[in-house]
């Protein structure tokens, strides 16, 4: 019984205060890949803990439920309901978000395929996988999925020198190659599956930032930190005002500050973080095993 | 066409839309399948049914409107090329709302506000200065060297 309580507590701790704490540990951004692993392990551990509360006490409950007080049965039922609810929320959230994302991407691909031009700079094609929208506002993004696209507006090609365009392309291609969309989808599904009161928007924003930092790192390998920094600033300068999310929350400055880090691997920090991830993931598993072996 | 991911049908859709747009800009109204067939279809040696399929697909994608006129359908684009492009751009920008609604597309940059530009420029100047004075200049000069050729 104590293990069930421990698991429920662990689930709540991993779902609520831990993400908020983790989001504030900005040092972790210096090892973005390890940081994403920590985030993933915290999230998985939270779900495991919530789901495992019942199985942990099954042997104990089994005996008591058959021969003991009704309170054991009530607790077992309560635990099962909690686990079931959690699972249902995750599945529903996954389905809704998954279908919505894919429908939006499909629609967008149809438009982009229809409206885009093959890009050229000084009459030389840049990249056959690149799609260019005939619009003056500089923008750059990728449409992830099986039929992925990198989309730039003509305004981007006009506003940025070729090296910086290449930086932008390298960044977007890194997103597609490393399937950041799947990682972010995982986090978004878990975020939405949590009851609103437990959700941590700063945690979701943090993992989104980490994905950007990872893509920046990939681009820096291709073009170097200076060109990458110029590209970030050039695109920031040309962003339409109504696309701004509000003062004080820009990630551009954070990304610029981290560009310098891109060339210095943080081995010790990464190792520490991988260790932390393993500990976090191990906690619910140990509790479940302990619950089984001591009953 | 260098693009491997554009299918033949996609090419035809573009060609038909181009024709509808040009026709619309010249002040023309909606077109029937036969009218599109007689221009785009014959030029590209397409079957009548192919043209019909393409227009039907465009209608299903809500890129053209499909109106019944007696026994035939008439088609016209939902918007001009500029309008559709602007709408597409708005859709991508509108993707940048609540944190749990982002994610269909991954943008290069989504939230720099104009007030922070000076701050960013200062940070950039620092990066440029640092790269010139430290051994990090090796990686940045490799970067520029590669693109001076282009």
Interface residues (C-beta under 8 A of the other chain):
Chain A: X100 X101 X104 X105 X108 X110 X111 X112 X113 X114 X115 X118 X125 X128 X129 X133 X134 X135 X137 X139 X140 X141 X142 X143 X144 X147 X149 X151 X153 X162 X163 X166 X168 X171 X172 X175 X180 X181 X184 X185 X188 X191 X192 X201 X204 X205 X208 X211 X215 X220 X222 X223 X224 X225 X226 X227 X229 X230 X232 X233 X235 X236 X237 X239 X240 X241 X242 X243 X244 X245 X246 X247 X249 X250 X251 X252 X253 X256 X257 X259 X260 X263
Chain B: X1 X2 X3 X4 X5 X6 X10 X13 X14 X17 X61 X63 X81 X82 X84 X85 X86 X87 X88 X89 X91 X92 X93 X95 X96 X99 X100 X102 X103 X104 X105 X106 X107 X108 X109 X110 X111 X112 X113 X114 X115 X116 X117 X119 X120 X121 X123 X124 X127 X128 X130 X131 X136 X139 X140 X141 X142 X143 X144 X146 X147 X150
